[in-house]
Amino acid sequence: MARFTLFGDDSRRIAEADSVAVIGLGRFGASLAEELMASGTEVLGIDSHEDTVQSFNGMLTQVVRADATKEEVLRQLAIDKFDRVVVAIGDDVQASILTAALLLQLKVPVIWAKAVSEQHGRILEQLGVHHVIFPEKDMGRRVAHLVRGAAMDYLEIDQGYALAKVTTPTIIRGVPLGSTSIRQDHGITVTAYKPGDAVWQNADNQTVLAEGDKILIVGPTARVEAFAQLR
């Protein structure tokens, strides 16, 4: 287990950098923590299970075994010095809610919390949690769009509005995008393109697309799905 001093100035060191505390290192919390580390963010991982904590030895900036439902523990971890804390507890709704309530009481500036049900999510929102997320639900919706559509990748930016990666259909190949009526006829906008094996580039009115090019399109969900069907 990585060493972590609970008392004194050392307990505040990790919070001085671009850092995030992740409470709960299950599948979601672990994946989040690892991705944050890969992006250069310092991560404090907190979990109540010794074997889980041991498995993250050397993988996170700091990792500790602790009960995040106890106020004194959170104070010892200087959790209030973090700008962002993620409550990723998924197997104990009561612990998730209590932890979120304590973080709000300690005035953590930005709190993200995982919800496992609509009721759980409503309680977190009523408490005042800044960002409530539904990882399993959101992934299910994303996969459903991919299964029923022809997009290579898909992301719902907001309710009723989406971004998708598709191959360039015949109707917009070989001519500048500005001379097409893609927005008027299909209600979507091409934001970027990838010619062959080249890197992604921003698209503009002068962009000319060819067969095999990949494009990113954005617009109302129904319009994006319909355009993804074109060949």
QUIWOSUL-V197863 format. One record per helix or strand of 3 or more residues. SS is the DSSP state (H for helix, E for strand). FROM is the first residue (numbers start at 1). TO is the last residue. If there is no record, write none. Layout:
ss->SS from->FROM to->TO
ss->SS from->FROM to->TO
This chain:
ss->H from->10 to->16
ss->E from->19 to->23
ss->H from->27 to->38
ss->E from->42 to->47
ss->H from->50 to->55
ss->E from->62 to->65
ss->H from->71 to->76
ss->H from->79 to->81
ss->E from->84 to->87
ss->H from->93 to->105
ss->E from->110 to->114
ss->H from->118 to->127
ss->E from->131 to->133
ss->H from->135 to->148
ss->E from->153 to->158
ss->E from->161 to->167
ss->H from->170 to->172
ss->H from->177 to->179
ss->H from->182 to->186
ss->E from->188 to->194
ss->E from->214 to->220
ss->H from->221 to->228
